[in-house]
Amino acid sequence: MAKGDRKRALRGRAGRMKGGRGSGKGTAGYVRLWGRHPVEAALKNPAREHRKLWATREGIESLDGELPADFPVEYADVSDLARLVAKDAPHQGLVLECEPLPDVFIDEVATGDPARPVVILDQVTDPHNVGAILRSAAAFGAACVVTQDRHAPPEGGVLAKSASGALETVPWVRVVNLARAMEELAEAGYWRIGLAGEAEATLSESLSTGPLAIVLGAEGEGMRHNIAGHCDTLARLPISSDIESLNVSNAAAIALYAVATRSAG
């Protein structure tokens, strides 16, 4: 399928899919981020609109690059910053309040490049897991991460800290209907592989050389029946029988590595 045809297919019957995000820990609709890597990445992201940075002087000195002279900074001590974030959160002397990231639409980021898989998460709600998956997606060059809007964690400090800056670099597409998004990916030429422990074939046996979408379900429950039914095939990771399953973020990292190192032959 040609690139233009893929793009038209991704617009599909449902049109451009909404990508709304939660407000996280901020106030009045703002997102609050903390820690050096998340804050530094957000400050470097031209798509972010920033409201205010609370920081210790040591925190400011740890940043890579200087802030603009007119940037709104309020110096504070460590105990003051601790009251701005989640309990016991490692803020590292930096707390940034900013606007949520702009909506991202699937037709803008799923280009059909075989080297850049799409990661689909079915009701993975733990912000630590989603953040870690975003980090792996950045490491292995995934095109985007797709979640259902209503069954995913909000954009916020806990997720951003786990993502270690990847929230700012990996497109996160939040859709109303996950099954419809998978249909549109199929129409655009993507081969959809769902990870399931009960599958007969291994992931390496199921990989194709074209554009791929890797689908992962929530821990314990796995993929919902309807989402599994929208996969072209189900595959398992060849883990030892001594372990029942892997954490979903670990499974995602292994799957992305397998895609990145697959044979082109």
C-alpha positions, 0 to 999 in steps of 0.5 A, a space after each residue: 500500500 502506498 504512503 498516501 493510501 495508508 494515510 487516507 485509510 487511517 483517517 477511515 470511517 471514524 475520521 481523525 481520532 480524538 486524543 484528549 488527555 487527563 490533567 494529572 496533578 496540576 490545577 485548573 487543567 494544568 499538568 504538573 511534572 517533577 524530576 530532572 528528566 521529565 522537566 528537562 524534556 518538557 522544557 525542551 519540547 516546543 509543543 509544551 506551553 509552560 505556566 510556572 517552574 518551582 525549583 531549588 537552586 541546585 535543581 536549576 543548575 542540574 538542567 541542561 541549558 539555560 532558561 529564558 530570562 523571562 521564564 516564570 521561576 519561583 525558588 523554593 526549598 525541598 520541603 516546599 516542593 514536596 507539598 506540590 507533588 505526590 507523596 514521597 515523589 522524587 522531585 529532584 528540586 524541580 516541579 513544572 506546571 504546564 499545559 497538557 500536550 496537544 492532541 495527537 491523531 493516529 493518521 499523523 503518526 502511524 506512517 506505515 514505516 516497517 521499522 516503526 511499530 505501533 504499540 496498542 495498550 488495551 486497558 493498561 491503567 497503571 501510570 508506572 507501566 504506561 510510562 515505562 512502555 513510553 520509555 521503551 517505545 522511545 528506545 526502540 523507535 516506535 511510531 506511537 502508543 495508542 490507548 483508549 481514552 477512558 481506560 488509561 492513566 492521565 498525563 501527569 507526574 507519576 507517568 512522566 517520571 516513569 517515562 523519563 522524558 519519553 512522554 515528550 518525544 513519543 506520540 501518545 494517541 488516545 482514541 474513543 474506540 480501540 477496536 475501530 483504531 485497530 481496523 483502521 490500522 489494518 486498512 492502512 497495511 498494519 499486521 496486528 499481533 496480540 501478545 497472549 500467553 496461551 498462543 501457540 506461536 511465538 512472537 518471532 514466528 509471527 513477525 512479518 516484514 511490513 508495518 506492525 502493531 503490537 497489542 498488549 492487554 492489562 496485567 492479569 486480565 490480558 486483552 479483552 475478547 473483542 480486542 483479541 478478535 481484532 488481531 491478525 494473530 496471537 503470539 506468546 513470548 517464549 518465557 520459562 514455565 517457572 514464571 506465569 507471566 511478565 509485567 506488561 512493560 517488560 513484555 512491551 520492551 521485549 516485543 519492541 526489541 524483537 521487532 527492531 531486530 527482526 530479519 528483513 529477509 
